[in-house]
Amino acid sequence: MPSFSQFTTGSLSLLAADPKSSGGGAIVQLGIFLLIPVAMYFLLIRPQRRRQREQASMQSTIDVGDEVMTTSGLYGFITGFDGDIVWLEIDDDVQIRVTRAAVQRKVDTSGGNTSGDTPSHKPDSEGRPASRSTAIADSSDAADDADEK
C-alpha cells in the first residue's frame, strides 16, 4: 500500500500538469498585461499628439496684426516675423521678440472680454485695452458723477 506522502506528491504533480486549472489565470494575466499599454496610448499619448498638432497648426496660421498670448502670459499684437522669431508689440512703441513656439494661443478680440480686463477697461480706437491709469481715471470720473447726483 502506498504511503500518504507518495499519494500527496503524486496527486500534486497531476494537478500541476492539468491545463484547465492553471491556463485560465495565465491568459487573464497576459490580457491585462497587454491592455495596460493600449489604455496608456488612448488615455495619454493620443490626446497629447492631438494637442501638439493643434498647437503647430495654430502657430503656422498666425499673421501680422493678430493678438496672441505667449506661454508666459504676455499679451501682444504681432508686428512682424524674422524666421522663427515673432515680434510682439506689448504696449505703445514697446516690442519684444519671442520664438514662434512661445505663442500659446490667439486671443479672440471679437468675443468680448477674453483678456480678463474689468469692464472699466475700454479699448482705445485701435482695439487695444486702455492703459490702467486711463481706466482708473475713467472709473473715478464715473464715481464723481455718481456722487454729484
Residue, then its C-alpha position, 0 to 999 in steps of 0.5 A: m500500500p502506498s504511503f500518504s506522502q507518495f499519494t500527496t506528491g503524486s496527486l500534486s504533480l497531476l494537478a500541476a500538469d492539468p491545463k484547465s486549472s492553471g491556463g485560465g489565470a495565465i491568459v487573464q494575466l497576459g490580457i491585462f498585461l497587454l491592455i495596460p499599454v493600449a489604455m496608456y496610448f488612448l488615455l495619454i499619448r493620443p490626446q497629447r499628439r492631438r494637442q501638439r498638432e493643434q498647437a503647430s497648426m495654430q502657430s503656422t496660421i498666425d499673421v501680422g496684426d493678430e493678438v496672441m498670448t505667449t506661454s508666459g502670459l504676455y499679451g501682444f499684437i504681432t508686428g512682424f516675423d524674422g524666421d522663427i522669431v515673432w515680434l510682439e508689440i506689448d504696449d505703445d512703441v514697446q516690442i519684444r521678440v519671442t520664438r514662434a513656439a512661445v505663442q500659446r494661443k490667439v486671443d479672440t478680440s471679437g468675443g468680448n472680454t477674453s483678456g480678463d480686463t474689468p469692464s472699466h477697461k475700454p479699448d482705445s480706437e485701435g482695439r487695444p485695452a486702455s492703459r490702467s491709469t486711463a481706466i482708473a481715471d475713467s472709473s473715478d470720473a464715473a464715481d464723481d458723477a455718481d456722487e454729484k447726483 
